[in-house]
Amino acid sequence: MDEQQIIGLLFQRSEQAITQIQQVYGRACLAVARRILPDARDAEECVSDACLKVWDTIPPEHPRSLGAYLMRITRNLALDRHDYNSAACRATALASAYEELEPFLSSVMRDDADDATFRHTLNRFLRSLPERTRNCFIRRYWYGESIREIAESYYLKEETVKSMLFRTKNSLKRALEKEEVFV
């Protein structure tokens, strides 16, 4: 069953939609939550909560991509759970990815920088990247995948992925420096 059919079931308020969501997206959502949360039960609960949230928000929402919409909800719920469980603990892969990216952003971001402008600049920057580079960047800094996982999925050496990410972070820094609100 494809996304639009599942969305149609959600608009019809058919409980079969939840079953289809879990079959089609369950493993991917669980993988996103597990990268953020060390406890499998917490990750499973976030996936269940994400399905419920999709049920509650569609309709009236009509996402262009149900998969991306569901992954974003799952990720945000997992981040909220992580914050709740251990505000001081920074042991997740996503936390280490953020720590890796932070020096590149802090040098160009002002405290009063506009979030909407930052999002717009970041999205424009990401769209300008070659597909594999963009996907590696997003997988590392949005989904918190390890360098090894990314390298294996693209049949690359880990050093190649590290180098690609380093160059991309430098390019992002230069793109942000061009924006008046960031320097």
Beta strands, then each sheet from edge to edge (+ up, - down):
end
